[in-house]
């Protein structure tokens, strides 16, 4: 049977790894903008682009 210390150490390691994985998954969800957001500043298709604001 494993010692209590070993079991606690493994649980701690697993929690840290899971926390890092959850953090990275949250970041990855919004890492790329949608096509609508990417081209929003160019205006509607078929119309001239809006003038740059000064």
KETOR-179314 format. One record per residue (C-alpha): residue in one letter; z, x, y negated. Coordinates in nm, 3 decimals, always signed. Layout:
% KETOR-179314
<node rest="a" w="Z" u="X" v="Y"/>
...
% end
This chain:
% KETOR-179314
<node rest="x" w="+0.000" u="+0.000" v="+0.000"/>
<node rest="x" w="-0.090" u="+0.133" v="-0.345"/>
<node rest="x" w="+0.182" u="+0.215" v="-0.591"/>
<node rest="x" w="+0.251" u="-0.011" v="-0.888"/>
<node rest="x" w="+0.155" u="+0.273" v="-1.123"/>
<node rest="x" w="-0.185" u="+0.319" v="-0.957"/>
<node rest="x" w="-0.253" u="-0.057" v="-0.964"/>
<node rest="x" w="-0.159" u="-0.075" v="-1.333"/>
<node rest="x" w="-0.378" u="+0.226" v="-1.417"/>
<node rest="x" w="-0.680" u="+0.074" v="-1.244"/>
<node rest="x" w="-0.627" u="-0.263" v="-1.417"/>
<node rest="x" w="-0.602" u="-0.088" v="-1.754"/>
<node rest="x" w="-0.922" u="+0.107" v="-1.690"/>
<node rest="x" w="-1.106" u="-0.210" v="-1.584"/>
<node rest="x" w="-0.988" u="-0.396" v="-1.895"/>
<node rest="x" w="-1.108" u="-0.116" v="-2.122"/>
<node rest="x" w="-1.448" u="-0.105" v="-1.953"/>
<node rest="x" w="-1.481" u="-0.484" v="-1.972"/>
<node rest="x" w="-1.385" u="-0.482" v="-2.341"/>
<node rest="x" w="-1.654" u="-0.225" v="-2.414"/>
<node rest="x" w="-1.911" u="-0.423" v="-2.220"/>
<node rest="x" w="-1.819" u="-0.745" v="-2.407"/>
<node rest="x" w="-1.848" u="-0.560" v="-2.740"/>
<node rest="x" w="-2.191" u="-0.420" v="-2.654"/>
<node rest="x" w="-2.312" u="-0.762" v="-2.533"/>
<node rest="x" w="-2.202" u="-0.922" v="-2.861"/>
<node rest="x" w="-2.391" u="-0.655" v="-3.058"/>
<node rest="x" w="-2.705" u="-0.692" v="-2.846"/>
<node rest="x" w="-2.728" u="-1.066" v="-2.914"/>
<node rest="x" w="-2.813" u="-1.009" v="-3.282"/>
<node rest="x" w="-2.979" u="-0.667" v="-3.263"/>
<node rest="x" w="-3.330" u="-0.800" v="-3.327"/>
<node rest="x" w="-3.432" u="-1.050" v="-3.593"/>
<node rest="x" w="-3.658" u="-1.341" v="-3.506"/>
<node rest="x" w="-4.022" u="-1.347" v="-3.614"/>
<node rest="x" w="-3.938" u="-1.619" v="-3.869"/>
<node rest="x" w="-3.672" u="-1.400" v="-4.032"/>
<node rest="x" w="-3.887" u="-1.088" v="-4.011"/>
<node rest="x" w="-4.184" u="-1.238" v="-4.196"/>
<node rest="x" w="-3.997" u="-1.481" v="-4.425"/>
<node rest="x" w="-4.050" u="-1.264" v="-4.735"/>
<node rest="x" w="-4.430" u="-1.272" v="-4.688"/>
<node rest="x" w="-4.459" u="-1.644" v="-4.760"/>
<node rest="x" w="-4.649" u="-1.907" v="-4.567"/>
<node rest="x" w="-4.961" u="-1.818" v="-4.367"/>
<node rest="x" w="-5.288" u="-1.869" v="-4.553"/>
<node rest="x" w="-5.125" u="-1.853" v="-4.895"/>
<node rest="x" w="-5.087" u="-1.552" v="-5.123"/>
<node rest="x" w="-4.766" u="-1.353" v="-5.092"/>
<node rest="x" w="-4.500" u="-1.430" v="-5.354"/>
<node rest="x" w="-4.475" u="-1.198" v="-5.652"/>
<node rest="x" w="-4.201" u="-0.934" v="-5.636"/>
<node rest="x" w="-3.894" u="-1.030" v="-5.841"/>
<node rest="x" w="-3.797" u="-0.787" v="-6.113"/>
% end
